[in-house]
Amino acid sequence: MKNEIPVLQDLHGRDHAYLRISLIERCNLRCSYCMPAEGVPLSPKSHLMTYEEIYDIAKIFVKHGVTKIRLTGGEPLIRKDIPVILEQLSSLPVELSITSNAVIIDKYIDILKKNGVNNINVSLDSLNAEKFKHITRRDQFTKVYNNILLLVKEGFNVKLNAVLMKDFNEDEIIDFIHFTKDLPIAVRFIEFMPFDGNKWDMSKMVSYADVMQLVNAAFPEKDIERLTDAPNDTSKNYKIKGYQGSFAIISSVTNPFCDSCNRLRLTANGQLKNCLFSSGESDLLTTLRAGNSIEPIIQKAVQAKFKVRGGMDTLKKLQEPKLHNNNRSMITIGG
C-alpha cells in the first residue's frame, strides 16, 4: 500500500514543525516597515480567532507534528485574554515562545514564567531614542530598553530583531553588536522585505554581504567567530570573541533559507499562510466554525508551498511589485 504524504510535509520533502500564530492585528507601535502610515483595514472582532479556536487549531497542528509555537501580532500582549491563551497552549507538548515590542512586557513577567515561555524575541530597530521614535511613531524607547534589561535579569532567553534599512540604521550595526558584549542576548539583523504598503525596493535593503563588510572592518578576523546554526535556522550566527551575546543575519532576500524551511503562519483571522512571501492564504476558521475538518485544507495549503520565496525564485521577480503587493501588510500577517 502506498504511503500517504504526511499532512505537514510539502511536495519538496520539507516537514513543518513550527507554527507562528498571530493573536491580534493591532499594535501599540506604528513601525513604518510593518504598517503603512495611513494604517490598514483591520478585521472585525467577530472575524478573529477566539482563544478556544486558537487552541483547537493549534491542537490539530501539534497532532500532525508541530513542536514549536510562537505567538506574534501586532503586539500579542495587548490582547486581553493573553493569560488564558498562554495557559491553554502551554498544556500542549510544544516549545512556546513569543515576539513582542516589549513596551508592556514588564507586566507579564510572572505570567510568561508560569506558562514556560522562556524565549522572547523583541523587535528593536534602533538604539537611538530619536530614531526609535521616528520608525515607531511613538516615544517609548526608554521603556523598551529598560524592559529588555529586565527580561535578561529575569533569566529569559532574549533575541533582538532589527530590520535594517539603508540610510536609517545601518550605521548602528556595530553599536548593536557592542550591545552583546556584556549581555547574553542575540541580536538578529533582518533584511528589509517587501509587504503591502511598506514602499519596499532593493535600494533600501542592507544585505548580508553589507553587514559582514562592516563587521570585518570593525573587528579583527580572529575575533569574529562563526557559530553552528541550529537545524532549520533562518539565521547565520556569529559572535565576537569574549562577548557574552551573539549576532546573526536573517537574509531572506539575498540568501534565502527556503531549503530547510519548516515554518507555517496562522493569521489572527484564521488564515493559513504557507510562506511569508506568498500572497496566497487558506481559510481555516470558516471551516472550523462550520464544524468540519480543517486537516484537508492544511494539507492542500502545505503541498502548494513553492520551493523558494512564494515562487519569487530570483531577485528580478522579487522586484516586480505585482508579485508581492497582493501580500498583506506585515502587521496583519504576524511578525
Sequence and secondary structure as in RCSB ss.txt:
>XXXX:A:sequence
MKNEIPVLQDLHGRDHAYLRISLIERCNLRCSYCMPAEGVPLSPKSHLMTYEEIYDIAKIFVKHGVTKIRLTGGE
PLIRKDIPVILEQLSSLPVELSITSNAVIIDKYIDILKKNGVNNINVSLDSLNAEKFKHITRRDQFTKVYNNILL
LVKEGFNVKLNAVLMKDFNEDEIIDFIHFTKDLPIAVRFIEFMPFDGNKWDMSKMVSYADVMQLVNAAFPEKDIE
RLTDAPNDTSKNYKIKGYQGSFAIISSVTNPFCDSCNRLRLTANGQLKNCLFSSGESDLLTTLRAGNSIEPIIQK
AVQAKFKVRGGMDTLKKLQEPKLHNNNRSMITIGG
>XXXX:A:secstr
      TTB TTS B  EEEEE  S  SS  TTTS TT      GGGS  HHHHHHHHHHHHHTT  EEEEESS 
GGGSTTHHHHHHHHTTSSSEEEEEE  SSGGGGHHHHHHTT  EEEEE   SSHHHHHHHHSS  HHHHHHHHHH
HHHTT EEEEEEEEBTTTTGGGHHHHHHHTSSS  EEEEEE    TTS   GGGB  HHHHHHHHHHHS GGGEE
E    TT SSEEEEETT SSEEEEE TTTS  GGG  EEEE TTSEEES TT    EE HHHHHTT   HHHHHH
HHHT  SSGGG  SHHHHT HHHHTTS  HHHH  
